Amino acid sequence: MRRRLIKKLCMVFGPKFPRIWLILCLVSVFVLIVLSGSSSSSSVESVTLTVKPDIYANYRRLKEQAVNDFLDLTSLSLGISELKELTVCGKEREHYVPCYNVSGNLLTGFKNGEEFDRHCEVSQGEPYCLVRPPKDYKTPLSWPVGRDVIWNENVKITKDQFLSSGSMTKRLMLMEENQISFHSDDGLMFDGVKDYAHQVAEMIGLGSDAEFHQAGVRMVLDVGCGFGSFGAHLLSLKLMPVCMAAYELTGSQVQISLERGLPAIIGNFNSRQLPFPSLSYDMVHCAECGILWDDKDGLLLIEADRILKPGGYFVLHGSSLSTKKGSMASPIEEFARKICWTFLAQQEETFIWQKTIDAQCYSSSVQGAIPPCREEREDIQSYYQPLASCLGGTTSKRWVPIQNRSSGVQQDEFYEDYESSLSALRNYWSLLTPLIFSDHPKRPGDEDPLPPYNMIRNVMDMNAHYGGLNAAFLEEGKSVWVMNVVPIRARNTLPFILHHGFVGVLHDWCEPFPTYPRTYDMLHANGLLSYLTSERCSITNLLLEMDRILRPEGWVVLSDEVGSIEKARTIATQIRWEARVIDLENGSDQRILVCQKPFVRK
């Protein structure tokens, strides 16, 4: 049998078949070596990718394909198991937010308002599925058009909810057939946002709202933010507002604000501390936010004091407060004196207090009813800890009045690390942008056509370090905002991030993030995968959570060690993302994984 086969091959190739066959084998091996750029050693190495997007484009694509094929084989050799077949969630989960299960919380025993808080331990063990968008979901409009017009089907709000909304910021809306439009702030409305902001500015002694910066106001926590109109106006004044509201099954203030491209996060003044460090905000604003501030023996006001910077403002607006001077909610006024707040002014339904700039005030015998926290408590990260009955931040080195913000910046303990991070990120991003997106054509009228900028507004840096990605975007003049997330148990750089006027939050990436599905256009993380592996958290669960909060056609950029990138790429392929791996070509063992979520899963 073998002789017959050899005779047939000899008839085709001639009598010198063995020599030709040997030459063909050698040539094949040589071609593979050229494409892979690796030796025949047993070590796992990635193919080097030439960073010249405008030259040798076809050659670059061949090498990229070689990298991806090589990593497929490497994943198998490392024994990376495949995910179980993931199904698409049902229609009832189109707006699903984990950890907020009121009925489950009640059954577990939470009560007195705690059932509305975040309880991820109750949701553990729930089966994973891929959250799908609504049937008529559309890609959000580019900024700034998308700030004023959003697609009705992208959010969950009923007509009855829209018509019954009564707050000032909610009235500035118009629901059309398939869109929700927000009135431009032209100042023509008597109770318009612009008039209201001007009123607040006058009450703290300013000539207009354009002078907020002069009073040291830059970071504003807008509690119960309506649908974001006040925050949108503050953004136009170069301030950084953060909308925060409780989880809502429908008509969510946070979901609609994020859909408009405004910074927002689910959170509430209820039974736990907020995921911000002490001394984070220059102003806490509440306009008909529904919070009973004098409830729980003043613990909610103590929490507001904790996150307010020295000299910061507490602004309260609502029809439930008395409009007669001197007869406002007396429990609030009385408790405000105990925590060293000065009552500044009242106009109609708006009241403003200012936090003291004197840390010694809290230890005086006159104000001794509410004691300052002990120093050891100051070191505890405020990640959903129970509300404290002591005043936080009083012994912090960051106790600097907001009017003196510039003092001590150069001496900040993170300053050199920040500069190093920013320098590295400039190089990293200049490499990444043309490499990944150079093949995208420029459309007529596009000033900035290349992703990740032309359809990117909401960005999350999942392991923010010192806010370098945020700073790099600002230097490039891009119209994006970044949610800088600092993982708990990592070095707490969040005070530094907030000090520089960036949005930030603490988070445990072993748990879901407190936001609605499809609320971010781009997710970035440097070193997060290997960090989670060391924390024994699931990379699979992380990528499934990223899929939930990423909008269709959104981008993921992960930079990490080669082993973590290989595993992430395998999972990304299984959840049907388009994925490619890039070698930094600097001798580093770091790799970059770039993925795009499809609009429709095949």
C-alpha positions, 0 to 999 in steps of 0.5 A: 500500500505504501509503495503504491502511494510513493509511486503515485507521489513520484509520478507527480513530484518526480524521483527526487520527491524526498528532497523537494518535500524536505525543502517545502517543510523548511520553507514553511517553518521559515515563513512561520518564524517570520510571521510569529517573530518568535524562536522555536523555544518552548516559552510563550511569546507574543508576536511583535507588532509594527506600529506603522499604521500607514505603511505596510498595512496588509503586512500589519494585518497578517501579523495581527492575525498571527498574534491572535492565532498564536494566542488561541493555541496558547490559551489551549496549552494553558488549559483555559476552560471555555465558558458554559454556553451563555444565553441572552437575558430575557426582556425583563433584564434589559435594564437590570442592575445587580445588588439592588433587589428590594424584595430579596433584601426584605426576605433576607431581613433588611428593613428600616430603609436598608432594603433599598441599599446596595446588598451584593451578598443577596445577589450572589449565585444568580446565573449570568446572562448577556443583558440585551438592549431594548428592541428599538435601541439606538446609538446615542447622539454625539456630544453635545447634541446628545446632551439635549436629545436622547432616544426614548427607547434607550431608557426606561421611563413611562409617559405617566412618570414623565407627566407626574415629574414635578421637580424643577429639573424634570420640568425642563423636558419634552417627550416626543414620539421617539425622543426626549428633548431637554430645553436649552437653558436660555433663561427665559423660564421663570424657574429655569436652571440658569436663574436658579444657579444665579440665585445660589451664586448670589446667596453665597455672595457672588455676582453671578454663577460664572464666579463659582470658581472664585468661591472655590466651587469646582466639584459638586455632588448633586443629590437626587439630580432630577434628569441632570439639567442643573448638572448640565448647566454646571458643566457649561460653567466648567464645573464638575457635577456628579449626579447621585440618586437612589436605584429606581426601577423605572424613570431613573435619574442616573440612567437618563443623566448618563444617557445625556453624557453627564457624570452620574452614579447610583447611591443614596444617603440612607444607612451606609457611607458613600464610596468617597473619601472624606473631604471630597466635594466643594458643594452638596446640592439637594433640590427636592431630593426626597431625603429627610436630612434630620432623620436617623439622629442627624447621621445623614447630615454627618455624612454630608459633612464628611464628604464636604471640604472645609468651607464647602456649601450645603444647598437645600431646595424644596417645597417641603421646607418652610418659606418663612424666615426663622421657621425653617426645618428647625431640627436641621438648623439646630443640628447644623450648629452642632457640626459647625455649619454656618447658616448663610442665606435663605431665599424662598425655598432655598437654604444654604449652609457653609462648613467651617474652615476651623478644624478646632471647632469640632473639639470645642466645648460649645460644639462638643455634642458631635465628637470628631472621629478617632484617627484610626477610623480616618484610615478606613476606606469609606466603602459602604461602611455603616454611617458614623456618629462622629465627624470625619476628616478633621485630622486629615492632612487634606484639611484645606479650605476650598478658597485655598485650593492651590496651596500645597498642591506641588507638595502632594505625596502623589505628585511625582507618581502622577507626573510619571503616570501622565507621561507614560500614558501620553506615549501609550495613547499616542501609540494606541489611537493610530494603531487601532483606528487608522482604518476607520474612514473620515466622514464628511463634517467630522472634526474628530472622526477617529474612535475612541473620540467621535462616538465616545463621551462616557469613559470609565478608567477601571483602575485609575491609579492617579487619573492619568487617562483623564488628564491625557484626554483633557490635554488632547481637548477631547469632550469626554468625562472619565469615571476614575475608579480606584479598587478597594485594597489598592493604594487609595489615590482617590483623594488625589484624583478628586483634588484635581477636579476629576470624578472618582469613586471607590469600588470592589471589582469582585462585585458589580458596578452601581450603574445601569446597562449600556451607560459607558462608551469606553472601558479602560483598565491597566493592570486590573486583570492581574490585580483581580487574579491576586485577589482571587476574583473572577476575570470571567465575571468581570468581563460579563459585568463590563459587557453589561455596562458597555453600550453596543459598539462601545470599546474596551481597552485592557493592558496587562501581563500576557497571561491575563490578556490571553485569558481575557481574550478567550472570554471576550471571544466567547461573549462575542466581542471583536478582539485583537491583541497588540504588542507594545514592542518595547521589550515589556511583557505587557500586552494590550487587548482591544475589543468592541462590543457588537451592536447585534450579537451573531 
